[in-house]
Amino acid sequence: MSLPPLRTLYFEDLSVGMSETLVKTVRSDDVVGFAEVSGDRNPIHLSEHFAARTPFRTRIAHGLYTASLISAVLGTRLPGPGAIYLSQTLNFMAPVRIDDELTVTVTVSELVERGRKARLSCIASVGETVVLEGEAVVKVPGRGQPGGVE
């Protein structure tokens, strides 16, 4: 994954329909690293032998690994540094396998002036298959409130 440079958008810069996309190929090392960081060592993620006996027939990435890529978009590009995560819903639709190319798209669906909050639609897909969908709510700094501090 080639990370684009950080971009800070203030509440005043946002508009409904704005979106940002991140594309990432899921590698075995990513899944192993996520297991180490999260403590989720479920063998469906780590053991090809175990995973072969499941309905997926191969190792799959952690659902929250996929969701963490939403966090990457929110914290680096839309809206970017200073955004504060308030909530996230997640609906897991299909598995993500090792070497799948994930496309994560975050789109502004609503702006709430009171409290400077943005509601964002979050979709992750592998090819034409939606693997995760959800909604995030973030607090967005206004101009003159660096880092989101009021």
SULQUICOR-V712473 format. One record per pair of residues at least 6 apart in sequence whose ideal C-beta (glycine too) atoms are under 6 Angstrom apart, sorted by the first residue. I is the first residue (numbers start at 1). J is the second residue. D is the distance in whole Angstrom. If there is no record, write none. Layout:
BEGIN
i | j | d
I | J | D
I | J | D
END
This chain:
BEGIN
i | j | d
1 | 24 | 4
6 | 76 | 5
6 | 81 | 6
7 | 77 | 5
7 | 80 | 5
8 | 80 | 4
8 | 81 | 5
9 | 79 | 4
9 | 80 | 5
10 | 141 | 6
10 | 142 | 6
10 | 143 | 5
11 | 116 | 4
11 | 140 | 4
11 | 142 | 5
12 | 143 | 6
14 | 108 | 6
14 | 111 | 6
14 | 118 | 6
16 | 108 | 5
18 | 108 | 5
19 | 105 | 6
19 | 107 | 4
20 | 73 | 5
20 | 77 | 5
20 | 78 | 4
20 | 106 | 5
21 | 105 | 5
22 | 69 | 6
22 | 73 | 5
22 | 104 | 5
23 | 103 | 5
24 | 69 | 6
24 | 102 | 5
25 | 101 | 5
26 | 61 | 5
26 | 96 | 6
26 | 100 | 5
26 | 102 | 6
28 | 98 | 5
31 | 45 | 5
31 | 61 | 5
34 | 62 | 5
34 | 65 | 4
35 | 41 | 5
35 | 45 | 6
35 | 46 | 6
40 | 62 | 6
43 | 50 | 4
44 | 51 | 5
44 | 54 | 6
45 | 62 | 6
48 | 59 | 6
51 | 58 | 5
51 | 59 | 4
56 | 95 | 5
58 | 97 | 6
59 | 98 | 5
60 | 95 | 4
60 | 97 | 6
61 | 96 | 4
63 | 92 | 5
66 | 96 | 5
66 | 124 | 5
66 | 132 | 5
67 | 90 | 5
69 | 104 | 5
70 | 104 | 6
70 | 122 | 5
73 | 106 | 5
74 | 83 | 6
74 | 138 | 6
78 | 106 | 5
79 | 140 | 5
82 | 141 | 4
82 | 147 | 5
82 | 148 | 4
83 | 138 | 5
83 | 140 | 6
84 | 139 | 4
84 | 148 | 5
85 | 138 | 6
86 | 137 | 5
86 | 139 | 6
87 | 137 | 5
88 | 136 | 5
89 | 134 | 5
89 | 135 | 5
90 | 134 | 4
91 | 133 | 5
91 | 134 | 6
92 | 132 | 6
93 | 130 | 5
93 | 131 | 6
94 | 129 | 5
94 | 131 | 5
96 | 131 | 5
100 | 126 | 5
102 | 124 | 6
103 | 125 | 5
104 | 124 | 5
105 | 123 | 5
106 | 120 | 5
106 | 122 | 5
107 | 121 | 5
108 | 118 | 6
108 | 120 | 6
109 | 119 | 5
109 | 121 | 5
110 | 119 | 4
111 | 118 | 6
116 | 140 | 5
116 | 142 | 5
117 | 137 | 6
117 | 139 | 6
118 | 138 | 5
118 | 140 | 5
119 | 137 | 5
120 | 136 | 5
122 | 134 | 5
122 | 136 | 6
123 | 133 | 5
124 | 131 | 5
124 | 132 | 4
141 | 148 | 4
END
